């Protein structure tokens, strides 16, 4: 199960993802991207994400590519535990700007 919440926090566009991003929920994440991918600057808050599979990693890459194709920026914030480890092992720390906290990510996004 996954929940996506869109919030504007002090001018910072946040997309919070809670639960699991896997084969079952990746299509839902991709479809939700149609709402929030706008070419603007956005922070993907992963603090509530407890699991990510290769399908979830693919969805993150697709979201980043779509955002960049529109001239936007997508950064990741607050991945924890297993999610942080998977992102690192998969090399996503070289593909995305990843911040320890949402606050740091909001400050790091112009």
C-alpha positions in Angstrom: 0.0 0.0 0.0 1.2 3.5 -0.8 -0.1 7.0 -0.1 1.0 10.2 -1.9 0.4 13.6 -0.4 1.2 16.9 -2.1 1.9 19.8 0.1 3.3 23.3 -0.4 5.4 24.1 2.7 6.7 27.7 2.8 7.0 27.9 -1.0 8.6 24.4 -1.2 6.6 21.9 -3.3 6.6 18.6 -1.4 5.4 15.2 -2.6 5.4 12.8 0.4 5.4 9.1 -0.4 4.3 6.8 2.4 4.3 3.0 2.4 5.8 0.8 -0.3 6.9 1.7 -3.8 6.9 -1.7 -5.6 5.5 -3.6 -8.5 2.0 -3.2 -7.2 2.2 0.5 -6.4 4.6 1.8 -9.0 1.7 2.3 -11.6 -0.2 4.4 -9.1 3.0 6.5 -8.4 3.5 7.0 -12.2 -0.1 8.0 -12.7 0.1 10.5 -9.7 3.1 12.0 -11.4 0.8 13.4 -14.1 -0.6 15.7 -11.3 2.6 16.9 -9.7 5.3 16.7 -12.4 5.1 20.3 -13.8 8.6 21.4 -14.6 8.8 23.2 -11.4 11.1 22.5 -8.5 10.0 19.7 -6.2 11.1 17.7 -3.3 10.1 14.0 -3.0 9.8 13.3 0.7 10.7 9.7 1.3 10.6 9.7 5.1 7.5 7.6 5.1 8.6 5.1 2.5 9.4 1.8 4.1 10.3 -0.3 1.0 11.3 0.3 -2.6 11.8 -2.4 -5.3 13.4 -2.2 -8.7 10.0 -1.2 -10.1 10.0 1.7 -7.6 13.5 2.7 -8.6 12.3 2.8 -12.3 9.4 5.0 -11.3 11.8 7.5 -9.6 14.0 7.6 -12.7 11.0 8.1 -15.0 9.7 10.9 -12.7 13.1 12.6 -12.7 13.4 12.4 -16.5 9.9 13.8 -17.0 10.6 16.6 -14.6 13.9 17.4 -16.3 12.3 17.3 -19.8 10.0 20.1 -18.6 13.0 22.1 -17.2 12.3 21.2 -13.6 14.3 19.7 -10.7 13.4 16.7 -8.6 15.3 16.0 -5.4 14.9 13.3 -2.8 14.6 13.9 0.9 14.8 11.9 4.1 15.1 8.3 2.9 15.6 6.0 5.8 16.8 2.6 6.6 16.3 0.1 3.9 15.2 2.7 1.3 18.4 4.7 1.9 20.5 1.6 1.5 18.7 0.5 -1.7 19.1 4.0 -3.2 22.9 3.9 -2.4 23.5 0.4 -3.7 21.6 1.2 -6.9 23.8 4.3 -7.4 20.9 6.7 -7.1 23.0 8.9 -4.9 24.9 9.9 -8.1 21.7 10.4 -10.1 19.7 12.5 -7.6 20.4 15.1 -5.1 19.5 13.3 -1.8 19.1 15.3 1.4 18.9 14.0 4.9 15.9 16.1 5.8 13.0 17.8 4.1 14.1 21.2 5.4 17.6 20.7 3.9 16.0 19.7 0.6 13.8 22.7 0.5 16.7 25.0 1.2 18.8 23.2 -1.5 16.2 23.7 -4.2 16.3 27.2 -5.6 
